Amino acid sequence: MFRAAIEKMQPYVPGEQPRPGQRLIKLNTNENPYPPSPRIRRAIARAVAGDGLRLYPRPMADEFVAAAAKLYRVPSRMIVAGNGSDELLAMLFRAVLDPGDTVSYPVPTYPLYDTLAAIQEARVIRAEMDRDFGFPVEKLIDAAAKLTIICSPNSPTGTEVSRRELIRLLDGLSPRLVAVDEAYADFARRGLLGLVRSHRNLIVLRTLSKSFSLAGMRLGLCFAHESAIRQLLKVKDSYNLSRVAQAVGCAALEDARWAQRNAERIRRTRIEVTAQLRAMGFEVPPSAANFVLARMAGIDLSTVAAGLRKRGILVRYFGTALLYDSLRISIGLPAEMTILIRELKDLAAPLTLMSPGWRIVKEDSPRPRPPRPSQSARLNRKRPALAAPA
Ligand SMILES: Cc1ncc(COP(=O)(O)O)c(C=O)c1O
């Protein structure tokens, strides 16, 4: 009854969202632990007053777009607003990719790109990052895909592309499109949005879900040359942002200092947590985002993720060939991170005592494969028998 491509594809699986009332320390979907600007309550009250809910919202979210134009110093005609940046990504894939067209991105990265490519029946050219999770710029240029996506800071690695690398990519791929997913840019030193004025093939995506603490409101922004915006608008739902969302978006952008202060707090906690995890034996690539990737090369960390879950702490475990030995941990409140580190010490410390011979894959192996479940079960049974090093 459905398209063969849809029947065949795997659905995107979002991180676990607790049920109402369930008390968990939630470090699995990179939400902001601090509340949004207090101005937002008033904006919601105004948006629902009078005819607010009876009438359709403005199709182009004009005031929200104008607030974005002012804050980011980009003309309104170069901006389209989305129901979260996920919707903008979906619009981009829909507008650019026919079946059989190529899309390329570094891996590991945001798994939604795979889902959107599968829906379009596009051919994905995955460019593997190097061991330090640097960006494979030359591989992406060689791939010469119709659409190239760079997530920077990248999820789940936290690493960022440099301005010089992005310019090399834009020039090397021009006139093909390069989209930079900057969902986490506000936690980095600086973003790459400024390049949108000088590069016609650049599309930049931002979200209010992370730094503005508004994941529940679904607000995203896309910046590009006006000719690209015109095409994207053709595939947009007419009323993609509710009146409430538009009002909230304006209030949030007008109080951007609130978000900047929270981002600064998160950066400080990130530095501390990175040092603590490294002291425990995890490899942690330098993160420019509101999460860190904690890796123990060659060791399946699924049991650690499950152990944390039992103790009421959610982190993101992907279990793929590139990430089975890693946990992505969102930066929460300092008190939450103290609990995480305490529990992690308990659960992960025995793993750090394993001699390399016990590891599923040797550390120098270029491409670790995920262990078979039976293998990892065997490993866990053996763990208590391991002698502590002298
Ligand atoms: C890299 C990346 N891009 C986009 C998104 C989606 O953001 P939004 O909430 O705006 O849809 C996420 C959400 O986690 C993300 O990690």
Ligand as a Chemical Component Dictionary entry (heavy atoms), coordinates in Angstrom:
data_LIG
# 
_chem_comp.id                   LIG 
_chem_comp.type                 NON-POLYMER 
_chem_comp.pdbx_formal_charge   0 
_chem_comp.three_letter_code    LIG 
# 
loop_
_chem_comp_atom.comp_id 
_chem_comp_atom.atom_id 
_chem_comp_atom.alt_atom_id 
_chem_comp_atom.type_symbol 
_chem_comp_atom.charge 
_chem_comp_atom.model_Cartn_x 
_chem_comp_atom.model_Cartn_y 
_chem_comp_atom.model_Cartn_z 
_chem_comp_atom.pdbx_ordinal 
LIG C1 C1 C 0 22.332 18.151 14.683 1  
LIG C2 C2 C 0 20.905 18.439 14.931 2  
LIG N1 N1 N 0 20.216 19.111 14.014 3  
LIG C3 C3 C 0 18.919 19.389 14.187 4  
LIG C4 C4 C 0 18.267 18.969 15.330 5  
LIG C5 C5 C 0 16.788 19.235 15.443 6  
LIG O1 O1 O 0 16.509 20.359 16.118 7  
LIG P1 P1 P 0 15.025 20.887 16.222 8  
LIG O2 O2 O 0 14.589 20.643 17.615 9  
LIG O3 O3 O 0 15.130 22.335 15.882 10 
LIG O4 O4 O 0 14.187 20.160 15.220 11 
LIG C6 C6 C 0 18.931 18.283 16.315 12 
LIG C7 C7 C 0 18.231 17.828 17.515 13 
LIG O5 O5 O 0 18.686 17.160 18.367 14 
LIG C8 C8 C 0 20.298 17.995 16.106 15 
LIG O6 O6 O 0 20.990 17.300 16.997 16 
# 
loop_
_chem_comp_bond.comp_id 
_chem_comp_bond.atom_id_1 
_chem_comp_bond.atom_id_2 
_chem_comp_bond.value_order 
_chem_comp_bond.pdbx_ordinal 
LIG C1 C2 SING 1  
LIG C2 N1 SING 2  
LIG C2 C8 DOUB 3  
LIG N1 C3 DOUB 4  
LIG C3 C4 SING 5  
LIG C4 C5 SING 6  
LIG C4 C6 DOUB 7  
LIG C5 O1 SING 8  
LIG O1 P1 SING 9  
LIG P1 O2 DOUB 10 
LIG P1 O3 SING 11 
LIG P1 O4 SING 12 
LIG C6 C7 SING 13 
LIG C6 C8 SING 14 
LIG C7 O5 DOUB 15 
LIG C8 O6 SING 16 
# 
